[in-house]
């Protein structure tokens, strides 16, 4: 049997989701994808797909100052004993090598006094009575948050590593990071468990952001998201897996193949070898459940092997 997930108690869990889209500092571009990212994530995390209650998710758009974030977060922390989730979508700015969350009036030259320090947010999470403390940070340089003293007891997922920028392609309604999360919550994982736990969410998000999307400037780097899970939060699930039980169906096999292709192209050591192992299992399942001569089985078998296979093409083919 698969290892049972820990499900959050909706009555003892809270989420605080923050977006900042407009900035007065001319060096900080407007980020119109920030607010839709919060709104759509709130929808995805609440019932029926998600495991949180809609009325226990706080959304904050364009807060005027740090207190408009820290106050509601402090209230949520006092009202939570199971899961406390903090999410920020906006710009990350640096001061003294530490990441801060930009606010509308943030001056990059004085980030320490005009932005929201990630350390303060993590301290509130760390000091809460919540059993599970999560921070999802959708901003540039967010990986630096992992180095902060208060991050030790917080499970952190970031949109970018310590030196790279988070991406918000103009063609997307949400940021790239949140788009990947939403796609996973919407489509699920065919060969995954009944619920989407944190390690699975982290792994699939990392793979999805392992390449630069089309339409970005030529020198854009893949953001390389970071993650760390603490204590029993490794077993925590945040949503039902809508694709559970479809691993051996025709569409399930194709979805698994698409993920294997993205795995092969992710900008991380060892991923191509992992992709080959994934495809080997996919082809074996296709032969067993669709038949060796089925057109989809033949396409999967031929598609990934050799120099003309999917792992070596620029596009993802028809899979």
C-alpha positions in Angstrom: 0.0 0.0 0.0 1.1 3.6 -0.5 2.1 5.7 2.5 -0.9 7.6 3.8 -0.8 11.3 3.5 -1.5 13.7 6.3 -4.6 15.9 5.5 -4.9 19.3 7.0 -7.8 20.0 9.4 -9.8 22.7 7.6 -11.1 24.1 10.8 -7.6 24.5 12.3 -5.7 25.6 9.1 -5.2 29.0 7.6 -3.6 30.5 4.5 -2.4 34.1 3.9 -1.8 34.9 0.2 -0.2 38.2 -0.7 0.2 39.9 -4.1 2.0 43.1 -5.0 1.4 44.2 -8.6 2.2 48.0 -8.7 5.4 49.7 -7.6 6.5 53.3 -7.4 10.2 52.5 -7.8 11.0 52.9 -11.5 13.4 49.9 -11.2 10.5 47.6 -10.3 8.3 46.7 -13.3 4.5 46.3 -12.8 3.6 42.7 -12.2 0.0 42.3 -13.4 0.1 38.5 -13.0 0.5 38.8 -9.2 -3.2 39.4 -8.2 -4.6 36.7 -10.5 -1.9 34.3 -9.1 -3.3 34.9 -5.6 -7.0 34.7 -6.6 -6.6 31.5 -8.7 -4.4 29.8 -6.1 -7.0 30.6 -3.4 -9.6 28.9 -5.6 -7.4 25.8 -6.2 -6.5 25.3 -2.5 -10.1 25.5 -1.4 -12.9 22.9 -1.8 -13.8 20.9 -3.8 -10.3 20.3 -5.2 -8.3 21.7 -2.4 -8.4 20.8 1.3 -8.7 24.2 2.8 -11.8 26.3 3.6 -12.5 29.3 1.5 -13.3 31.4 4.5 -10.0 30.6 6.1 -7.9 31.9 3.2 -6.9 35.6 3.5 -6.0 37.4 0.3 -4.1 40.7 0.5 -3.5 42.8 -2.6 -1.0 45.6 -2.8 -0.6 46.2 0.9 0.4 49.7 1.8 3.0 48.7 4.3 4.5 45.7 6.1 1.9 45.9 8.9 -0.9 45.2 6.4 0.8 41.8 5.8 2.2 41.0 9.3 -1.0 41.9 11.1 -3.2 39.4 9.2 -0.4 36.8 9.3 -0.1 37.3 13.1 -3.9 36.8 13.5 -3.9 33.7 11.3 -1.0 32.3 13.3 -2.9 32.8 16.6 -5.9 31.0 15.0 -4.1 28.0 13.6 -2.8 24.8 15.1 -2.6 22.6 12.1 -1.5 24.2 8.8 -0.3 27.8 8.3 0.6 28.7 4.7 2.1 32.0 3.6 2.4 32.9 -0.1 3.9 36.0 -1.7 3.8 37.0 -5.4 5.8 40.1 -6.3 9.3 41.3 -6.6 12.2 40.1 -4.4 14.7 42.8 -3.5 18.0 42.5 -1.7 19.6 44.2 1.3 22.8 42.9 2.8 22.5 39.6 1.0 19.0 39.0 2.5 15.8 38.8 0.4 12.9 41.2 1.2 9.4 41.2 -0.3 8.8 44.4 -2.3 5.7 46.6 -1.4 4.2 49.3 -3.6 6.3 52.0 -1.9 9.5 50.0 -1.7 12.7 51.9 -2.6 15.3 49.4 -3.7 18.1 51.6 -2.3 16.5 51.4 1.1 15.0 47.9 1.0 15.6 47.2 4.7 13.2 49.9 5.8 10.7 50.1 2.9 10.2 46.4 2.0 9.0 43.4 4.0 11.9 41.3 5.3 11.4 37.6 4.6 13.0 37.1 8.0 10.0 38.7 9.7 7.5 36.6 7.9 9.4 33.4 8.6 9.7 34.4 12.3 5.9 34.6 12.6 5.5 31.2 10.9 8.2 29.7 13.1 6.6 31.1 16.3 3.1 29.9 15.5 1.5 26.9 17.1 0.8 25.4 13.7 2.0 21.8 13.2 2.8 22.5 9.5 4.3 25.9 8.5 4.7 26.6 4.8 6.1 29.5 2.8 5.6 29.6 -0.9 7.7 32.5 -2.2 7.1 33.6 -5.8 9.7 36.2 -6.3 13.3 36.7 -7.5 16.1 35.5 -5.3 13.6 33.7 -3.1 16.1 30.8 -2.5 17.9 33.1 -0.2 15.1 32.7 2.3 16.3 29.1 2.9 19.5 30.6 4.5 17.6 32.8 7.0 17.7 31.7 10.7 13.9 31.6 11.0 13.6 29.2 8.0 14.7 26.2 10.0 11.2 25.0 11.0 9.4 26.2 7.9 8.8 24.1 4.8 9.8 26.5 1.9 9.1 26.3 -1.8 10.6 29.1 -3.9 10.0 30.2 -7.5 13.7 30.8 -8.0 17.0 30.0 -6.4 19.4 32.3 -4.6 20.8 34.1 -7.7 18.0 33.8 -10.3 14.9 35.7 -11.2 11.4 34.4 -11.0 9.6 34.6 -14.4 6.2 36.1 -15.4 5.8 35.6 -19.1 3.4 38.2 -20.7 1.4 35.4 -22.3 0.4 33.9 -19.0 -2.4 35.2 -16.7 -0.4 34.2 -13.7 3.3 34.0 -12.9 5.2 31.0 -14.3 5.7 29.4 -10.8 2.0 29.8 -9.9 1.0 28.6 -13.4 2.9 25.4 -12.7 1.3 24.9 -9.3 -2.2 25.5 -10.7 -1.6 23.1 -13.6 -0.6 20.4 -11.1 -3.5 21.0 -8.8 -5.9 21.1 -11.8 -4.6 18.1 -13.8 -3.0 16.0 -11.1 -0.5 13.2 -11.5 -1.7 10.0 -13.2 0.8 7.7 -11.4 0.6 9.7 -8.1 -1.2 8.9 -4.9 -4.8 9.9 -4.0 -3.6 13.3 -2.6 -0.9 15.6 -3.8 1.7 15.9 -1.0 4.4 18.5 -0.6 7.4 16.5 -2.1 5.3 15.7 -5.2 4.2 19.3 -5.5 7.8 20.4 -5.2 9.2 17.9 -7.6 6.7 18.6 -10.4 7.0 22.4 -9.9 10.8 22.1 -10.2 10.5 20.1 -13.4 8.0 22.5 -14.9 10.3 25.4 -14.3 13.4 23.7 -15.4 13.3 25.4 -18.8 12.9 28.9 -20.0 9.4 29.3 -21.6 9.0 30.5 -25.2 8.9 34.3 -25.7 11.3 35.2 -23.0 14.5 37.3 -23.8 17.4 35.2 -25.1 19.6 35.5 -22.0 16.9 34.5 -19.6 17.9 31.7 -17.3 15.6 29.0 -16.0 14.6 30.0 -12.4 15.6 26.7 -10.8 13.1 26.7 -7.9 14.3 25.5 -4.5 12.5 23.6 -1.8 12.9 22.1 1.7 10.4 20.2 3.7 10.7 19.9 7.5 9.6 17.2 10.0 6.3 15.4 9.2 5.2 18.0 6.7 6.8 15.7 4.1 3.6 13.7 4.4 1.3 16.7 4.2 -1.2 16.9 1.3 -2.9 20.1 0.1 -5.2 18.8 -2.6 -6.9 15.8 -4.0 -5.2 14.2 -7.0 -7.7 14.5 -9.9 -5.7 12.1 -12.1 -5.4 9.4 -9.4 -6.0 5.9 -10.9 -5.4 7.0 -14.5 -1.7 5.9 -14.8 -2.5 3.1 -17.3 -5.1 4.9 -19.4 -4.3 6.3 -22.8 -4.4 9.9 -21.6 -2.6 9.0 -18.4 0.3 7.4 -20.3 0.6 10.4 -22.5 0.6 12.8 -19.5 3.3 10.7 -17.9 5.3 10.9 -21.2 5.0 14.7 -21.3 6.4 14.9 -17.8 9.3 12.6 -18.7 10.2 14.8 -21.6 10.2 17.9 -19.4 12.3 16.0 -16.9 14.9 15.2 -19.6 15.2 18.9 -20.4 15.2 20.3 -16.9 18.4 22.3 -16.1 19.5 20.0 -13.3 22.2 17.2 -13.1 20.9 13.7 -13.5 17.5 14.5 -14.9 18.1 12.9 -18.4 18.9 9.6 -16.7 15.8 9.9 -14.6 13.7 10.6 -17.7 15.0 7.4 -19.3 13.9 5.4 -16.3 10.5 7.1 -16.4 10.1 6.3 -20.1 11.1 2.7 -19.6 8.3 2.3 -17.1 5.8 4.1 -19.3 6.5 1.9 -22.3 6.3 -1.2 -20.2 2.9 -0.1 -18.9 1.7 0.8 -22.4 2.6 -2.6 -23.7 0.9 -4.3 -20.8 -2.3 -2.3 -20.8 -2.7 -1.1 -24.4 -0.9 -3.9 -26.1 2.5 -4.0 -27.9 1.0 -3.2 -31.3 -1.3 -0.3 -30.2 -0.4 2.9 -32.1 0.1 4.8 -28.8 2.4 2.1 -27.5 4.4 2.2 -30.8 4.7 6.0 -30.7 5.8 5.9 -27.0 8.4 3.2 -27.7 9.8 4.9 -30.8 9.4 8.4 -29.5 11.9 8.4 -26.7 14.7 6.2 -28.0 17.5 7.1 -30.4 18.7 10.5 -31.7 15.3 11.3 -33.2 13.4 10.5 -30.1 11.4 12.9 -27.9 14.3 13.3 -25.5 16.4 14.8 -28.3 13.9 17.0 -30.0 13.3 20.7 -29.6 9.5 20.3 -29.2 7.5 17.7 -27.4 6.0 16.2 -30.5 2.4 15.0 -30.4 2.6 13.4 -27.0 
